[in-house]
Amino acid sequence: MKFLLLPLTVILLSRCSPAPDTFGKLDLKKWRGDRGGCNGVRDAILPDFRAEVQNLKGQTANTLTELLGRPDINQIADRNQKFYIYFLEKGPQCDQPGAKSNSRSVAIRMSAIGLATEITFQNGLP
């Protein structure tokens, strides 16, 4: 019985570790701290984000949320897919949460099995 408890304890303790501060070149603390892109920090570190796009693809929804923080908008698409949208610049979403915004954003398409499959940049929502 003791042998079964040790692996379970290790698994539970490893899940309690804090979110990482960096992902390759990307400073995740700065990214997460700029909710809605309202402080201009995400826009300033956008080149670092673009450098890690290929490494973000294939990550699970839980991993992405741990790395990038809760999305500014979680949009449901067809066929059980979702988009995690993160705004890159200040806009109406800063003054009025939930307001329609055409501010530059990045959208991460999540497949039906919860993996990031596509990352696009656009104005507003995809």
N, C-alpha and C positions, 0 to 999 in steps of 0.2 A: 504494500500500500504506500509506503514512503517513497518508493521509486516512481510511482505515478504522480504524487503531489509535487515533486521537484520540477519536472518539466512544465506542469501547469502553472506553477508559481513563476517560473522564468518567463513564460509566454505572457502572463498577466502583467508582470513588471515591465516588460519590454514595450507594451502598448501604452504605458504611462509616460513615456519619454516625451520631452517637449519637441515642438516642431523645429525643423532645422532652420538655420539662419541664412543659408545660401543654397543655391541649386546651380552648380556650375558657376557662371559669371553673375547670375542674378541674385541680388540682395533681397531675400524673401521678407526680411523684417521691414524693409522700406516699402516693398510691394503691399504687404498685408496692412501696413500702417496708413496707407493712402486709400481708404475706403471710398469708392465711387470715383476715384481719380480726382477728387476735389482739391487736393493740395499741389497737384502738378508733379508729384514724385514719380508716379508710374510713367508719365510721358518722358521724364528725364532719364529713366532707366530702361526705356523701351528697346534700345539696341541690345542690352544684355538679355532681355526677354526673348527677342528675336533669335539670338544666338542659341537659345535652349529649346526652341520650338520642337525640334525633332526628338529631343530627349523627353519632352512632356507627352508626346504621342505614345499611346499604349499604356499610360498610367491609369490606375483605377480612380473612380470618383472619390473615394476616401483619401487616397494619396494626394490628389489634386487639391482637395479642400484643405488638407493638412499643410501642403506647400504654399498655396496661393491665398488661402483664407476662403471664407464663405463668398460665393459669387455675388456680385451686385444684383444680378437678375438670374433667376433659374427659369428658363423657358422650356416648356414641354413641346416636343415636335411629334411628328407622326411616327408610327412603328416603334413606340416605346423608346424613342431617342429623346435626349435633352440637350440644351445648350447652356453652358455656364458662361455668362457674359460679365466681363470686367471692363468698366469704363477707364479710359486712359487720360481723360482731361475733364476739367471743370465744365459743368453744364447745368441744365434745369434739374437734373437728378440730385444735385447737391443742395439746392434750396428747398426742393419739394420731393422727398423720397417717393418713388413710384411715378413721377411725372415722365411723360414721353420726352425722350432726348435724342438728338441727332449727334451727340458728342461722339468722338472717335472711341471705338471699343474693340476688344478682342473677344471672339466667341470660340469656345471649345465645344465641339460636338461630341457628345457622349453616346456610345452605342447602346443598344438594348441590354447588353451584358455589362454595362458600366465601365467601358474603356474609352479613353480619349482617342478619337479617330481622325479628327480634322481640327485645325486651328486657323481661323480666318480673321482678318482685320477689316473693319468697315466703319461707316458712320451710323450710329444708332444700333438698332437690333438687326440680326441677320434676316 
